[in-house]
């Protein structure tokens, strides 16, 4: 059975530990691709002081599971790990982790990109960016929608 781990949490994660968990669950897969997203300092409102992410747990986990299921429909995958942090985060902190194993590298790379592209478009996270001067809720960018649409 190919494992899918979906974790939504406030705490940080350790890339080394997550890679090791994927490797243990990858059976005889020949490729593991990982991606870690970091909170950027710059945004449309200037230098970020913080970013706050809110969500409804059941809705979020269902959406993330659906994204991973769509990836499994397109590619033959082994282990998948998707971690997304919520709460208040600061520049240079890790915010998201995607790890995918597959028999071949092309499938692993494509599936990881697909998961991230759909995550940015479909996952129900509400994001507020705060600078020294203002705070505002932000929507997914047009480029995020275009990236996900390219997979259709």
Rosetta blueprint (number, residue, H / E / L):
1 X L
2 X L
3 X L
4 X E
5 X E
6 X E
7 X E
8 X E
9 X E
10 X L
11 X L
12 X L
13 X L
14 X L
15 X H
16 X H
17 X H
18 X H
19 X H
20 X H
21 X H
22 X H
23 X H
24 X H
25 X H
26 X L
27 X L
28 X L
29 X L
30 X L
31 X E
32 X E
33 X E
34 X E
35 X E
36 X E
37 X E
38 X E
39 X L
40 X L
41 X L
42 X E
43 X E
44 X L
45 X L
46 X E
47 X E
48 X E
49 X E
50 X E
51 X E
52 X E
53 X E
54 X E
55 X E
56 X L
57 X H
58 X H
59 X H
60 X H
61 X H
62 X H
63 X H
64 X H
65 X H
66 X H
67 X H
68 X H
69 X H
70 X H
71 X H
72 X H
73 X H
74 X H
75 X L
76 X L
77 X E
78 X E
79 X E
80 X E
81 X E
82 X E
83 X E
84 X E
85 X E
86 X L
87 X E
88 X E
89 X E
90 X L
91 X L
92 X L
93 X L
94 X E
95 X E
96 X E
97 X E
98 X E
99 X E
100 X E
101 X E
102 X E
103 X L
104 X L
105 X H
106 X H
107 X H
108 X H
109 X H
110 X H
111 X H
112 X H
113 X H
114 X H
115 X H
116 X H
117 X H
118 X H
119 X H
120 X H
121 X H
122 X H
123 X L
124 X L
125 X E
126 X E
127 X E
128 X E
129 X E
130 X E
131 X E
132 X L
133 X L
134 X L
135 X E
136 X E
137 X E
138 X E
139 X L
140 X L
141 X L
142 X H
143 X H
144 X H
145 X H
146 X H
147 X H
148 X H
149 X H
150 X L
151 X L
152 X L
